[in-house]
Protein backbone atom coordinates (compact mmCIF):
# COMPACT_ATOMS: atom_id res chain seq x y z
CA UNK A 1 0.00 0.00 0.00
CA UNK A 2 1.22 3.51 -0.76
CA UNK A 3 -0.14 6.97 -0.03
CA UNK A 4 0.26 10.51 -1.26
CA UNK A 5 -0.06 11.61 2.36
CA UNK A 6 0.09 10.11 5.84
CA UNK A 7 -1.33 11.97 8.84
CA UNK A 8 -0.22 11.10 12.37
CA UNK A 9 -2.57 12.02 15.20
CA UNK A 10 -5.60 11.40 17.37
CA UNK A 11 -9.22 10.86 16.37
CA UNK A 12 -11.72 11.95 19.02
CA UNK A 13 -15.23 10.89 19.86
CA UNK A 14 -17.42 14.00 19.66
CA UNK A 15 -20.62 14.56 21.65
CA UNK A 16 -22.22 17.82 20.56
CA UNK A 17 -25.13 19.86 21.82
CA UNK A 18 -26.85 22.87 20.22
CA UNK A 19 -27.01 24.63 23.59
CA UNK A 20 -24.54 25.49 26.33
CA UNK A 21 -23.01 22.42 27.95
CA UNK A 22 -24.35 23.27 31.39
CA UNK A 23 -27.90 23.19 29.93
CA UNK A 24 -27.45 20.17 27.66
CA UNK A 25 -29.55 17.04 28.01
CA UNK A 26 -29.11 15.52 24.54
CA UNK A 27 -25.95 15.04 22.50
CA UNK A 28 -25.28 13.97 18.93
CA UNK A 29 -22.48 11.46 18.36
CA UNK A 30 -19.79 12.06 15.77
CA UNK A 31 -16.01 11.87 15.39
CA UNK A 32 -13.50 14.65 14.96
CA UNK A 33 -10.03 15.86 15.86
CA UNK A 34 -7.45 17.82 13.90
CA UNK A 35 -5.83 14.72 12.37
CA UNK A 36 -9.15 13.40 11.09
CA UNK A 37 -10.22 16.79 9.72
CA UNK A 38 -6.91 17.25 7.90
CA UNK A 39 -6.89 13.71 6.51
CA UNK A 40 -10.47 14.03 5.28
CA UNK A 41 -9.72 17.39 3.67
CA UNK A 42 -6.70 15.93 1.90
CA UNK A 43 -8.68 12.95 0.63
CA UNK A 44 -11.42 15.24 -0.65
CA UNK A 45 -8.73 17.28 -2.44
CA UNK A 46 -7.76 14.24 -4.46
CA UNK A 47 -4.91 12.66 -2.49
CA UNK A 48 -4.62 9.06 -1.35
CA UNK A 49 -4.40 9.35 2.43
CA UNK A 50 -3.62 7.08 5.34
CA UNK A 51 -4.03 8.03 8.99
CA UNK A 52 -1.65 6.54 11.54
CA UNK A 53 -3.35 6.38 14.92
CA UNK A 54 -4.64 4.08 17.64
CA UNK A 55 -8.27 3.57 18.66
CA UNK A 56 -9.82 1.85 21.64
CA UNK A 57 -10.92 -1.78 21.58
CA UNK A 58 -14.60 -0.97 21.97
CA UNK A 59 -17.66 -0.01 19.94
CA UNK A 60 -16.44 3.57 19.50
CA UNK A 61 -13.13 2.33 18.14
CA UNK A 62 -14.92 0.24 15.53
CA UNK A 63 -17.21 3.14 14.65
CA UNK A 64 -14.24 5.49 14.26
CA UNK A 65 -12.60 3.11 11.80
CA UNK A 66 -15.82 2.85 9.78
CA UNK A 67 -16.17 6.63 9.71
CA UNK A 68 -12.59 7.10 8.54
CA UNK A 69 -13.23 4.71 5.66
CA UNK A 70 -16.47 6.57 4.85
CA UNK A 71 -14.41 9.75 4.43
CA UNK A 72 -12.20 8.08 1.84
CA UNK A 73 -9.17 7.72 4.12
CA UNK A 74 -7.29 4.42 4.28
CA UNK A 75 -7.63 2.64 7.63
CA UNK A 76 -4.77 0.14 7.36
CA UNK A 77 -2.53 2.25 9.63
CA UNK A 78 -5.09 2.31 12.47
CA UNK A 79 -4.10 0.03 15.35
CA UNK A 80 -6.34 -1.09 18.21
CA UNK A 81 -5.21 -0.49 21.80
CA UNK A 82 -6.56 -1.54 25.18
CA UNK A 83 -7.37 2.03 26.20
CA UNK A 84 -10.33 4.41 25.89
CA UNK A 85 -10.78 6.70 22.94
CA UNK A 86 -10.25 10.39 23.52
CA UNK A 87 -13.55 12.24 23.84
CA UNK A 88 -14.83 15.79 23.91
CA UNK A 89 -18.16 17.44 24.53
CA UNK A 90 -19.07 20.63 22.76
CA UNK A 91 -21.98 23.01 23.04
CA UNK A 92 -22.96 26.53 22.05
CA UNK A 93 -22.66 29.20 24.71
CA UNK A 94 -25.22 32.03 24.98
CA UNK A 95 -23.09 34.23 22.71
CA UNK A 96 -23.14 31.67 19.90
CA UNK A 97 -19.56 30.48 20.36
CA UNK A 98 -18.73 26.86 21.12
CA UNK A 99 -17.43 25.59 24.43
CA UNK A 100 -15.47 22.36 24.88
CA UNK A 101 -14.73 19.81 27.59
CA UNK A 102 -12.07 17.20 26.81
CA UNK A 103 -11.43 13.76 28.29
CA UNK A 104 -8.36 12.35 26.56
CA UNK A 105 -5.71 11.60 29.20
CA UNK A 106 -4.45 8.05 28.64
CA UNK A 107 -6.35 7.78 25.35
CA UNK A 108 -5.57 5.06 22.83
CA UNK A 109 -3.92 7.55 20.47
CA UNK A 110 -1.72 8.90 23.27
CA UNK A 111 -0.08 5.45 23.27
CA UNK A 112 1.45 6.13 19.85
CA UNK A 113 5.20 5.45 19.96
CA UNK A 114 8.12 6.10 17.63
CA UNK A 115 8.19 2.37 16.85
CA UNK A 116 4.74 2.74 15.27
CA UNK A 117 6.19 5.05 12.60
CA UNK A 118 8.12 2.49 10.61
CA UNK A 119 10.46 3.22 7.74
CA UNK A 120 8.25 1.10 5.50
CA UNK A 121 5.29 3.39 6.19
CA UNK A 122 7.27 6.55 5.46
CA UNK A 123 8.90 4.98 2.39
CA UNK A 124 5.40 4.23 1.10
CA UNK A 125 4.25 7.86 1.43
CA UNK A 126 5.12 11.05 -0.44
CA UNK A 127 4.24 13.52 2.32
CA UNK A 128 3.50 13.72 6.04
CA UNK A 129 1.25 16.00 8.07
CA UNK A 130 1.63 16.31 11.85
CA UNK A 131 0.46 18.80 14.44
CA UNK A 132 1.24 20.28 17.80
CA UNK A 133 -1.76 18.46 19.23
CA UNK A 134 -0.14 15.13 18.38
CA UNK A 135 3.00 16.35 20.12
CA UNK A 136 1.02 17.44 23.19
CA UNK A 137 -1.09 14.36 23.92
CA UNK A 138 1.91 12.41 25.28
CA UNK A 139 5.71 12.32 25.15
CA UNK A 140 5.62 9.09 23.14
CA UNK A 141 3.22 10.58 20.57
CA UNK A 142 5.49 13.62 20.30
CA UNK A 143 8.43 11.32 19.63
CA UNK A 144 6.39 9.48 16.99
CA UNK A 145 5.57 12.74 15.20
CA UNK A 146 9.20 13.83 15.29
CA UNK A 147 10.43 10.49 13.98
CA UNK A 148 7.94 10.64 11.12
CA UNK A 149 9.04 14.15 10.18
CA UNK A 150 12.74 13.20 10.29
CA UNK A 151 12.25 10.10 8.14
CA UNK A 152 10.11 11.96 5.60
CA UNK A 153 12.61 14.80 5.40
CA UNK A 154 15.48 12.32 4.93
CA UNK A 155 13.73 10.69 1.98
CA UNK A 156 13.01 14.07 0.38
CA UNK A 157 9.27 14.08 0.94
CA UNK A 158 7.01 16.96 1.95
CA UNK A 159 6.45 17.65 5.67
CA UNK A 160 3.64 19.97 6.72
CA UNK A 161 3.32 20.98 10.37
CA UNK A 162 0.34 22.69 11.99
CA UNK A 163 1.28 23.94 15.50
CA UNK A 164 -2.37 23.91 16.67
CA UNK A 165 -1.56 25.22 20.16
CA UNK A 166 -4.09 24.09 22.77
CA UNK A 167 -3.75 25.61 26.28
CA UNK A 168 -5.72 22.73 27.82
CA UNK A 169 -3.07 20.31 26.57
CA UNK A 170 0.23 22.13 26.95
CA UNK A 171 1.98 25.33 27.98
CA UNK A 172 3.44 28.03 25.73
CA UNK A 173 6.97 27.01 26.76
CA UNK A 174 6.39 23.32 26.03
CA UNK A 175 4.65 24.11 22.73
CA UNK A 176 7.51 26.38 21.70
CA UNK A 177 9.99 23.61 22.45
CA UNK A 178 7.99 21.10 20.41
CA UNK A 179 7.79 23.63 17.58
CA UNK A 180 11.56 24.19 17.67
CA UNK A 181 12.15 20.44 17.35
CA UNK A 182 10.06 19.94 14.24
CA UNK A 183 10.10 23.27 12.37
CA UNK A 184 13.55 22.70 10.79
CA UNK A 185 12.19 19.50 9.23
CA UNK A 186 9.09 21.15 7.78
CA UNK A 187 8.44 22.13 4.18
CA UNK A 188 5.51 24.27 5.34
CA UNK A 189 4.35 25.36 8.80
CA UNK A 190 0.81 26.73 9.25
CA UNK A 191 0.51 28.69 12.52
CA UNK A 192 -2.63 30.67 13.23
CA UNK A 193 -2.43 34.29 14.23
CA UNK A 194 -2.89 35.48 16.88
CA UNK A 195 -3.61 32.21 18.72
CA UNK A 196 -0.60 30.03 17.81
CA UNK A 197 1.73 32.93 17.06
CA UNK A 198 1.23 34.63 20.40
CA UNK A 199 1.81 31.44 22.38
CA UNK A 200 4.81 30.29 20.35
CA UNK A 201 6.60 33.53 19.52
CA UNK A 202 4.85 36.35 21.34
CA UNK A 203 4.40 37.76 17.82
CA UNK A 204 2.30 40.90 17.91
CA UNK A 205 1.92 41.06 14.12
CA UNK A 206 1.33 38.37 11.44
CA UNK A 207 4.50 39.25 9.53
CA UNK A 208 6.52 38.83 12.71
CA UNK A 209 4.98 35.36 13.07
CA UNK A 210 6.00 34.52 9.49
CA UNK A 211 9.55 35.72 10.10
CA UNK A 212 9.80 33.75 13.36
CA UNK A 213 8.57 30.59 11.61
CA UNK A 214 11.23 30.91 8.90
CA UNK A 215 13.91 31.73 11.47
CA UNK A 216 13.03 28.49 13.26
CA UNK A 217 14.05 26.61 10.11
CA UNK A 218 10.81 26.01 8.20
CA UNK A 219 11.09 26.29 4.42
CA UNK A 220 7.81 28.24 4.19
CA UNK A 221 5.28 29.78 6.57
CA UNK A 222 1.54 29.97 5.96
CA UNK A 223 0.08 32.20 8.66
CA UNK A 224 -3.70 31.82 8.89
CA UNK A 225 -5.53 35.01 9.89
CA UNK A 226 -9.15 33.89 10.12
CA UNK A 227 -11.41 36.26 8.22
CA UNK A 228 -8.38 38.41 7.33
CA UNK A 229 -6.95 35.75 5.02
CA UNK A 230 -3.48 34.19 4.92
CA UNK A 231 0.12 35.36 4.79
CA UNK A 232 2.58 33.21 2.84
CA UNK A 233 6.32 33.65 3.40
CA UNK A 234 8.76 31.49 1.45
CA UNK A 235 12.05 33.12 2.38
CA UNK A 236 11.99 35.34 -0.69
CA UNK A 237 8.59 37.01 -0.69
CA UNK A 238 5.83 37.69 1.82
CA UNK A 239 2.38 37.63 0.21
CA UNK A 240 -0.97 38.45 1.78
CA UNK A 241 -4.03 36.65 0.43
CA UNK A 242 -7.32 38.30 1.43
CA UNK A 243 -9.90 35.87 2.76
CA UNK A 244 -12.33 34.33 0.32
CA UNK A 245 -15.88 35.05 1.48
CA UNK A 246 -17.57 31.97 2.90
CA UNK A 247 -20.91 31.09 1.24
CA UNK A 248 -22.32 30.88 4.78
CA UNK A 249 -20.87 31.11 8.29
CA UNK A 250 -22.07 28.30 10.55
CA UNK A 251 -19.05 26.77 12.32
CA UNK A 252 -15.35 27.52 11.90
CA UNK A 253 -14.29 24.38 13.78
CA UNK A 254 -11.67 22.44 11.84
CA UNK A 255 -11.20 25.02 9.08
CA UNK A 256 -7.48 25.37 9.77
CA UNK A 257 -7.17 21.59 9.63
CA UNK A 258 -9.00 21.49 6.30
CA UNK A 259 -6.69 24.18 4.95
CA UNK A 260 -3.59 22.27 6.06
CA UNK A 261 -4.85 18.97 4.66
CA UNK A 262 -5.89 20.47 1.33
CA UNK A 263 -2.65 22.42 1.01
CA UNK A 264 -0.58 19.28 1.63
CA UNK A 265 -2.63 17.25 -0.83
CA UNK A 266 -2.32 19.82 -3.59
CA UNK A 267 1.44 20.20 -3.04
CA UNK A 268 2.06 16.48 -3.31
CA UNK A 269 -0.19 16.28 -6.37
CA UNK A 270 2.00 18.84 -8.12
CA UNK A 271 0.54 22.29 -7.49
CA UNK A 272 2.90 25.09 -6.54
CA UNK A 273 2.69 26.60 -3.07
CA UNK A 274 0.76 29.67 -4.20
CA UNK A 275 -2.03 27.60 -5.76
CA UNK A 276 -2.02 25.05 -2.95
CA UNK A 277 -2.56 27.85 -0.42
CA UNK A 278 -5.43 29.35 -2.41
CA UNK A 279 -7.14 25.99 -2.88
CA UNK A 280 -6.72 25.32 0.84
CA UNK A 281 -8.36 28.66 1.60
CA UNK A 282 -11.32 27.90 -0.65
CA UNK A 283 -11.82 24.46 0.92
CA UNK A 284 -11.76 26.07 4.38
CA UNK A 285 -14.24 28.74 3.27
CA UNK A 286 -16.61 26.05 2.02
CA UNK A 287 -16.30 24.14 5.31
CA UNK A 288 -17.30 27.21 7.38
CA UNK A 289 -20.84 26.88 6.05
CA UNK A 290 -21.41 23.52 7.74
CA UNK A 291 -21.29 22.31 11.33
CA UNK A 292 -18.35 20.04 12.17
CA UNK A 293 -14.97 19.61 10.54
CA UNK A 294 -15.96 16.81 8.16
CA UNK A 295 -19.64 17.47 7.46
CA UNK A 296 -18.94 19.05 4.09
CA UNK A 297 -15.67 18.48 2.26
CA UNK A 298 -15.27 20.39 -0.96
CA UNK A 299 -14.25 18.38 -4.01
CA UNK A 300 -11.48 19.62 -6.31
CA UNK A 301 -14.13 20.69 -8.82
CA UNK A 302 -15.94 22.73 -6.14
CA UNK A 303 -12.78 24.45 -4.93
CA UNK A 304 -11.77 25.29 -8.50
CA UNK A 305 -15.21 26.72 -9.31
CA UNK A 306 -15.17 28.75 -6.11
CA UNK A 307 -11.65 30.02 -6.76
CA UNK A 308 -12.37 30.95 -10.38
CA UNK A 309 -15.57 32.74 -9.35
CA UNK A 310 -13.68 34.72 -6.73
CA UNK A 311 -10.91 35.64 -9.17
CA UNK A 312 -13.47 36.83 -11.74
CA UNK A 313 -15.14 39.08 -9.13
CA UNK A 314 -11.92 40.53 -7.71
C-alpha positions as CSV (number, residue, x, y, z in Angstrom):
1,X,0.0,0.0,0.0
2,X,1.2,3.5,-0.8
3,X,-0.1,7.0,0.0
4,X,0.3,10.5,-1.3
5,X,-0.1,11.6,2.4
6,X,0.1,10.1,5.8
7,X,-1.3,12.0,8.8
8,X,-0.2,11.1,12.4
9,X,-2.6,12.0,15.2
10,X,-5.6,11.4,17.4
11,X,-9.2,10.9,16.4
12,X,-11.7,12.0,19.0
13,X,-15.2,10.9,19.9
14,X,-17.4,14.0,19.7
15,X,-20.6,14.6,21.6
16,X,-22.2,17.8,20.6
17,X,-25.1,19.9,21.8
18,X,-26.9,22.9,20.2
19,X,-27.0,24.6,23.6
20,X,-24.5,25.5,26.3
21,X,-23.0,22.4,28.0
22,X,-24.4,23.3,31.4
23,X,-27.9,23.2,29.9
24,X,-27.4,20.2,27.7
25,X,-29.6,17.0,28.0
26,X,-29.1,15.5,24.5
27,X,-26.0,15.0,22.5
28,X,-25.3,14.0,18.9
29,X,-22.5,11.5,18.4
30,X,-19.8,12.1,15.8
31,X,-16.0,11.9,15.4
32,X,-13.5,14.7,15.0
33,X,-10.0,15.9,15.9
34,X,-7.5,17.8,13.9
35,X,-5.8,14.7,12.4
36,X,-9.1,13.4,11.1
37,X,-10.2,16.8,9.7
38,X,-6.9,17.2,7.9
39,X,-6.9,13.7,6.5
40,X,-10.5,14.0,5.3
41,X,-9.7,17.4,3.7
42,X,-6.7,15.9,1.9
43,X,-8.7,12.9,0.6
44,X,-11.4,15.2,-0.6
45,X,-8.7,17.3,-2.4
46,X,-7.8,14.2,-4.5
47,X,-4.9,12.7,-2.5
48,X,-4.6,9.1,-1.4
49,X,-4.4,9.4,2.4
50,X,-3.6,7.1,5.3
51,X,-4.0,8.0,9.0
52,X,-1.6,6.5,11.5
53,X,-3.3,6.4,14.9
54,X,-4.6,4.1,17.6
55,X,-8.3,3.6,18.7
56,X,-9.8,1.9,21.6
57,X,-10.9,-1.8,21.6
58,X,-14.6,-1.0,22.0
59,X,-17.7,0.0,19.9
60,X,-16.4,3.6,19.5
61,X,-13.1,2.3,18.1
62,X,-14.9,0.2,15.5
63,X,-17.2,3.1,14.7
64,X,-14.2,5.5,14.3
65,X,-12.6,3.1,11.8
66,X,-15.8,2.8,9.8
67,X,-16.2,6.6,9.7
68,X,-12.6,7.1,8.5
69,X,-13.2,4.7,5.7
70,X,-16.5,6.6,4.8
71,X,-14.4,9.8,4.4
72,X,-12.2,8.1,1.8
73,X,-9.2,7.7,4.1
74,X,-7.3,4.4,4.3
75,X,-7.6,2.6,7.6
76,X,-4.8,0.1,7.4
77,X,-2.5,2.3,9.6
78,X,-5.1,2.3,12.5
79,X,-4.1,0.0,15.4
80,X,-6.3,-1.1,18.2
81,X,-5.2,-0.5,21.8
82,X,-6.6,-1.5,25.2
83,X,-7.4,2.0,26.2
84,X,-10.3,4.4,25.9
85,X,-10.8,6.7,22.9
86,X,-10.3,10.4,23.5
87,X,-13.5,12.2,23.8
88,X,-14.8,15.8,23.9
89,X,-18.2,17.4,24.5
90,X,-19.1,20.6,22.8
91,X,-22.0,23.0,23.0
92,X,-23.0,26.5,22.1
93,X,-22.7,29.2,24.7
94,X,-25.2,32.0,25.0
95,X,-23.1,34.2,22.7
96,X,-23.1,31.7,19.9
97,X,-19.6,30.5,20.4
98,X,-18.7,26.9,21.1
99,X,-17.4,25.6,24.4
100,X,-15.5,22.4,24.9
101,X,-14.7,19.8,27.6
102,X,-12.1,17.2,26.8
103,X,-11.4,13.8,28.3
104,X,-8.4,12.4,26.6
105,X,-5.7,11.6,29.2
106,X,-4.5,8.1,28.6
107,X,-6.4,7.8,25.3
108,X,-5.6,5.1,22.8
109,X,-3.9,7.6,20.5
110,X,-1.7,8.9,23.3
111,X,-0.1,5.4,23.3
112,X,1.5,6.1,19.8
113,X,5.2,5.5,20.0
114,X,8.1,6.1,17.6
115,X,8.2,2.4,16.8
116,X,4.7,2.7,15.3
117,X,6.2,5.0,12.6
118,X,8.1,2.5,10.6
119,X,10.5,3.2,7.7
120,X,8.3,1.1,5.5
121,X,5.3,3.4,6.2
122,X,7.3,6.6,5.5
123,X,8.9,5.0,2.4
124,X,5.4,4.2,1.1
125,X,4.3,7.9,1.4
126,X,5.1,11.0,-0.4
127,X,4.2,13.5,2.3
128,X,3.5,13.7,6.0
129,X,1.2,16.0,8.1
130,X,1.6,16.3,11.9
131,X,0.5,18.8,14.4
132,X,1.2,20.3,17.8
133,X,-1.8,18.5,19.2
134,X,-0.1,15.1,18.4
135,X,3.0,16.4,20.1
136,X,1.0,17.4,23.2
137,X,-1.1,14.4,23.9
138,X,1.9,12.4,25.3
139,X,5.7,12.3,25.1
140,X,5.6,9.1,23.1
141,X,3.2,10.6,20.6
142,X,5.5,13.6,20.3
143,X,8.4,11.3,19.6
144,X,6.4,9.5,17.0
145,X,5.6,12.7,15.2
146,X,9.2,13.8,15.3
147,X,10.4,10.5,14.0
148,X,7.9,10.6,11.1
149,X,9.0,14.2,10.2
150,X,12.7,13.2,10.3
151,X,12.2,10.1,8.1
152,X,10.1,12.0,5.6
153,X,12.6,14.8,5.4
154,X,15.5,12.3,4.9
155,X,13.7,10.7,2.0
156,X,13.0,14.1,0.4
157,X,9.3,14.1,0.9
158,X,7.0,17.0,2.0
159,X,6.5,17.6,5.7
160,X,3.6,20.0,6.7
161,X,3.3,21.0,10.4
162,X,0.3,22.7,12.0
163,X,1.3,23.9,15.5
164,X,-2.4,23.9,16.7
165,X,-1.6,25.2,20.2
166,X,-4.1,24.1,22.8
167,X,-3.8,25.6,26.3
168,X,-5.7,22.7,27.8
169,X,-3.1,20.3,26.6
170,X,0.2,22.1,27.0
171,X,2.0,25.3,28.0
172,X,3.4,28.0,25.7
173,X,7.0,27.0,26.8
174,X,6.4,23.3,26.0
175,X,4.6,24.1,22.7
176,X,7.5,26.4,21.7
177,X,10.0,23.6,22.5
178,X,8.0,21.1,20.4
179,X,7.8,23.6,17.6
180,X,11.6,24.2,17.7
181,X,12.1,20.4,17.3
182,X,10.1,19.9,14.2
183,X,10.1,23.3,12.4
184,X,13.5,22.7,10.8
185,X,12.2,19.5,9.2
186,X,9.1,21.1,7.8
187,X,8.4,22.1,4.2
188,X,5.5,24.3,5.3
189,X,4.3,25.4,8.8
190,X,0.8,26.7,9.2
191,X,0.5,28.7,12.5
192,X,-2.6,30.7,13.2
193,X,-2.4,34.3,14.2
194,X,-2.9,35.5,16.9
195,X,-3.6,32.2,18.7
196,X,-0.6,30.0,17.8
197,X,1.7,32.9,17.1
198,X,1.2,34.6,20.4
199,X,1.8,31.4,22.4
200,X,4.8,30.3,20.3
201,X,6.6,33.5,19.5
202,X,4.9,36.4,21.3
203,X,4.4,37.8,17.8
204,X,2.3,40.9,17.9
205,X,1.9,41.1,14.1
206,X,1.3,38.4,11.4
207,X,4.5,39.3,9.5
208,X,6.5,38.8,12.7
209,X,5.0,35.4,13.1
210,X,6.0,34.5,9.5
211,X,9.5,35.7,10.1
212,X,9.8,33.7,13.4
213,X,8.6,30.6,11.6
214,X,11.2,30.9,8.9
215,X,13.9,31.7,11.5
216,X,13.0,28.5,13.3
217,X,14.0,26.6,10.1
218,X,10.8,26.0,8.2
219,X,11.1,26.3,4.4
220,X,7.8,28.2,4.2
221,X,5.3,29.8,6.6
222,X,1.5,30.0,6.0
223,X,0.1,32.2,8.7
224,X,-3.7,31.8,8.9
225,X,-5.5,35.0,9.9
226,X,-9.1,33.9,10.1
227,X,-11.4,36.3,8.2
228,X,-8.4,38.4,7.3
229,X,-7.0,35.7,5.0
230,X,-3.5,34.2,4.9
231,X,0.1,35.4,4.8
232,X,2.6,33.2,2.8
233,X,6.3,33.7,3.4
234,X,8.8,31.5,1.4
235,X,12.1,33.1,2.4
236,X,12.0,35.3,-0.7
237,X,8.6,37.0,-0.7
238,X,5.8,37.7,1.8
239,X,2.4,37.6,0.2
240,X,-1.0,38.4,1.8
241,X,-4.0,36.6,0.4
242,X,-7.3,38.3,1.4
243,X,-9.9,35.9,2.8
244,X,-12.3,34.3,0.3
245,X,-15.9,35.1,1.5
246,X,-17.6,32.0,2.9
247,X,-20.9,31.1,1.2
248,X,-22.3,30.9,4.8
249,X,-20.9,31.1,8.3
250,X,-22.1,28.3,10.5
251,X,-19.1,26.8,12.3
252,X,-15.4,27.5,11.9
253,X,-14.3,24.4,13.8
254,X,-11.7,22.4,11.8
255,X,-11.2,25.0,9.1
256,X,-7.5,25.4,9.8
257,X,-7.2,21.6,9.6
258,X,-9.0,21.5,6.3
259,X,-6.7,24.2,4.9
260,X,-3.6,22.3,6.1
261,X,-4.8,19.0,4.7
262,X,-5.9,20.5,1.3
263,X,-2.6,22.4,1.0
264,X,-0.6,19.3,1.6
265,X,-2.6,17.2,-0.8
266,X,-2.3,19.8,-3.6
267,X,1.4,20.2,-3.0
268,X,2.1,16.5,-3.3
269,X,-0.2,16.3,-6.4
270,X,2.0,18.8,-8.1
271,X,0.5,22.3,-7.5
272,X,2.9,25.1,-6.5
273,X,2.7,26.6,-3.1
274,X,0.8,29.7,-4.2
275,X,-2.0,27.6,-5.8
276,X,-2.0,25.1,-3.0
277,X,-2.6,27.8,-0.4
278,X,-5.4,29.3,-2.4
279,X,-7.1,26.0,-2.9
280,X,-6.7,25.3,0.8
281,X,-8.4,28.7,1.6
282,X,-11.3,27.9,-0.7
283,X,-11.8,24.5,0.9
284,X,-11.8,26.1,4.4
285,X,-14.2,28.7,3.3
286,X,-16.6,26.0,2.0
287,X,-16.3,24.1,5.3
288,X,-17.3,27.2,7.4
289,X,-20.8,26.9,6.1
290,X,-21.4,23.5,7.7
291,X,-21.3,22.3,11.3
292,X,-18.3,20.0,12.2
293,X,-15.0,19.6,10.5
294,X,-16.0,16.8,8.2
295,X,-19.6,17.5,7.5
296,X,-18.9,19.0,4.1
297,X,-15.7,18.5,2.3
298,X,-15.3,20.4,-1.0
299,X,-14.2,18.4,-4.0
300,X,-11.5,19.6,-6.3
301,X,-14.1,20.7,-8.8
302,X,-15.9,22.7,-6.1
303,X,-12.8,24.4,-4.9
304,X,-11.8,25.3,-8.5
305,X,-15.2,26.7,-9.3
306,X,-15.2,28.8,-6.1
307,X,-11.6,30.0,-6.8
308,X,-12.4,30.9,-10.4
309,X,-15.6,32.7,-9.3
310,X,-13.7,34.7,-6.7
311,X,-10.9,35.6,-9.2
312,X,-13.5,36.8,-11.7
313,X,-15.1,39.1,-9.1
314,X,-11.9,40.5,-7.7
